[in-house]
Amino acid sequence: MRASTKVFLLMAAGFFFTLAGYSQTVVVDWDHSAGNFSQFKTYAWVKPTRPTPNPLMDQRIVAAIDSQLAAKGMRKADDSPDVFVTYGAGISQQTQTVATGTGGGWRWGGGMATVNQYVTRVGTLVVDIDDGKTKQLLWRGAAKDTLSDKPDKNSQKIDKAVAKMFQKYPPTGK
């Protein structure tokens, strides 16, 4: 294999692993006909239809959302809230295949290659805000990120994802 090909492969592998470290994605959407979202001042929780398998993680998610809503000037209300808040969580597995090899290349034949598969757990968190009167969906934030085996790291990822979502709440423009 030529030196320039080796350098290219090393750079490509480095780029791939750099992207893996920044895999959190956040998407926000809202009902553009809902009017002025700043009119909503109170909220109540609706039990999630897809909680996490870990009740402690559920508590962390609720705390992160409560914190963001409080920072937006909203407060919890038991009676006649302006909006209802809920969330859904899911875990999926993604398989990545990485091949590394050395040898003479395709022109000369020979060489050796190793193929490794890596399984990564990916968590998705969806936060919904529904109109308190019509029960129609007003706003949705969704975040996707790889999960760690360390609960503290996952807690930080939840806080970061919820903060990113609520940077775009209340929505402005069309």
C-alpha positions in Angstrom: 0.0 0.0 0.0 1.4 3.4 -0.9 2.2 5.9 1.8 -0.4 8.4 0.6 -3.1 5.7 0.8 -2.2 4.9 4.4 -2.3 8.6 5.3 -5.7 8.9 3.7 -7.1 5.9 5.6 -5.7 7.2 8.9 -7.3 10.6 8.3 -10.6 9.0 7.4 -10.6 6.8 10.5 -9.8 9.9 12.7 -12.6 11.9 11.1 -15.0 9.0 11.7 -14.2 8.7 15.4 -14.3 12.5 15.8 -17.9 12.4 14.4 -18.9 9.6 16.8 -18.0 11.9 19.7 -20.4 14.6 18.5 -23.4 12.4 17.7 -26.1 14.2 19.7 -28.8 15.6 17.4 -31.7 17.8 18.5 -34.8 18.6 16.4 -37.6 20.9 17.3 -41.0 21.4 15.6 -44.2 23.3 16.5 -47.6 24.2 15.4 -47.1 27.3 13.4 -50.8 28.3 13.7 -50.7 28.2 17.5 -50.0 31.8 17.9 -47.9 33.3 20.6 -46.3 30.7 22.8 -45.3 33.2 25.5 -49.0 33.3 26.5 -48.6 29.9 28.1 -47.6 30.3 31.8 -48.6 27.1 33.5 -48.1 23.4 32.9 -49.0 20.0 34.2 -47.4 16.6 33.7 -49.1 13.8 31.8 -47.8 10.3 32.5 -45.4 9.3 29.7 -46.5 6.5 27.5 -42.9 5.3 26.9 -41.0 5.9 30.1 -37.4 4.5 30.5 -36.8 1.1 32.0 -35.0 2.9 34.9 -37.2 5.0 37.3 -34.2 7.1 38.4 -33.6 8.1 34.8 -37.3 9.1 34.5 -36.8 11.3 37.6 -33.8 12.9 35.9 -35.7 13.6 32.7 -38.6 15.2 34.6 -36.2 17.3 36.7 -34.4 18.5 33.6 -37.6 19.5 31.8 -39.0 21.2 35.0 -35.8 23.2 35.3 -36.0 24.4 31.7 -39.7 25.3 31.9 -39.0 27.2 35.2 -36.2 29.1 33.4 -38.8 30.1 30.7 -41.1 31.5 33.4 -43.5 28.7 33.5 -44.9 27.1 36.7 -46.7 23.8 37.6 -50.4 24.0 38.0 -52.8 21.3 39.2 -55.9 22.9 37.9 -56.5 24.1 34.3 -52.9 24.3 33.1 -52.2 26.2 29.9 -50.2 23.2 28.5 -49.6 19.6 29.3 -46.1 18.2 29.2 -45.0 14.6 28.6 -42.1 12.7 27.2 -41.2 9.4 25.6 -37.9 7.6 25.7 -36.5 4.7 23.7 -33.3 2.8 23.2 -32.1 1.2 20.0 -28.9 -0.5 19.0 -26.8 0.5 16.1 -24.1 -1.7 14.6 -21.0 -0.2 13.0 -18.5 -2.2 11.0 -14.9 -1.0 10.7 -12.4 -2.8 8.5 -8.7 -2.3 8.8 -6.1 -4.0 6.6 -2.6 -4.1 5.4 -1.0 -5.7 2.4 -0.3 -5.4 -1.3 -3.6 -3.9 -2.3 -6.0 -4.9 -5.0 -3.5 -4.7 -7.8 -1.0 -7.1 -6.4 -3.3 -9.4 -4.4 -2.5 -10.7 -0.9 -2.8 -8.7 2.2 -4.8 -9.1 5.4 -7.9 -7.4 6.7 -9.7 -7.4 10.0 -13.4 -6.5 10.3 -14.8 -5.5 13.7 -18.4 -4.8 14.5 -19.3 -2.4 17.3 -22.8 -2.3 18.8 -23.8 1.1 20.2 -26.9 1.8 22.3 -28.6 5.0 21.1 -31.2 6.7 23.3 -34.0 9.0 22.0 -35.9 11.4 24.1 -39.0 13.1 22.8 -40.7 16.0 24.8 -44.3 17.0 23.8 -46.2 20.1 24.9 -49.9 19.9 24.2 -52.5 22.7 24.4 -54.3 22.5 27.8 -57.7 23.2 26.2 -57.7 21.4 22.9 -55.2 18.7 23.8 -53.5 19.2 20.4 -49.8 19.0 20.0 -48.2 22.4 20.1 -44.5 21.8 20.4 -42.1 18.8 20.1 -38.5 18.4 20.8 -36.5 15.3 20.1 -32.9 14.4 20.9 -30.8 11.4 19.9 -27.5 10.4 21.4 -25.3 7.4 22.2 -25.7 6.1 25.8 -23.0 5.3 28.2 -22.7 2.6 30.8 -22.2 5.3 33.4 -25.5 6.8 34.8 -23.7 10.2 35.6 -22.7 10.6 31.9 -26.2 9.8 30.7 -27.6 12.4 33.2 -25.3 15.0 31.7 -26.4 14.0 28.2 -30.1 14.4 29.3 -29.5 17.8 30.8 -27.6 18.9 27.6 -30.3 17.5 25.3 -33.2 19.1 27.1 -31.3 22.4 27.3 -30.7 22.3 23.6 -34.4 21.6 23.0 -35.6 24.4 25.1 -33.3 26.9 23.5 -35.9 26.9 20.9 -38.9 27.4 23.2 -40.9 29.5 22.9 -40.6 29.3 19.2 -40.4 32.4 17.2 -41.2 33.0 13.5 -42.9 30.7 11.1 
